[in-house]
């Protein structure tokens, strides 16, 4: 296995949303999911302006993409409470206060999480988000309750698909069965593709697909968001096979290569929903591709998670990507991270 440079992050408290007590489990899950979904579009600055709360968007100790304000939990007079405008995480550099902007809202308003949801919606940039996509409001609000795989897909490993998996260094039958894949032949919208289902809590929520010919302009094509229960960026691929510790990779092939307790963000960018999912793990290891842009994003993800995860570490490959790792390298990695191969 290639050598790795390890970047350790501090031990921090569990994610704030676990404080949601006193609700039936179904109501709890529904409320958490809705808050997390809406939080991605929450305008922190607009909210603080409406409450006449002063903050700094630049200056000493203010990182790009962050604002600083006076901490609500300690008596430090400076602006040491940092809020990330993208991930909505927050952390005071002088006291132990940390979590998400939800905690800030609850402290300012002295309200319940149900009231927080109303405020998050009130100060949402969702209209701007929809406009930039040149779409209708229904794009983000109209969702399916059930998902059907492509009509032409088959639960049969076709020869061409088998050959593709073999070339990528996989045992085709094992991968096909383990990840519940399907094949599409030479006809239809999804022709010559592997269909890759995404599950959350054992429920099919969306799917993606991978071209096997090498000739498609877009190698990966996802089920549209408005035809999914959750989009590919509103969950973590392979999340149901991940427990206390998770290795986070970019794509599905990387996840197949590493195996259990490995999940994919589907790219080097992540959403606040994905961040909140990862924040519920005790240990998170980031394993993105070796290229500079991927590593810069891996470090940012480590930083964002460090406000809510006990232990975060970036594993940096010398070259290539996790999907190209050899069997012995994977075994060595798993033994280092989990203490055993399987």
Beta strands, then each sheet from edge to edge (+ up, - down):
strand 1: 5-8
strand 2: 66-69
strand 3: 81-84
strand 4: 89-92
strand 5: 98-100
strand 6: 153-154
strand 7: 182-184
strand 8: 193-200
strand 9: 203-211
strand 10: 220-222
strand 11: 245-249
strand 12: 262-264
strand 13: 283-286
strand 14: 311-316
sheet 1: 1+ 14- 13- 11- 12-
sheet 2: 2+ 3- 4+ 5-
sheet 3: 6+ 7- 8+ 9- 10+
end
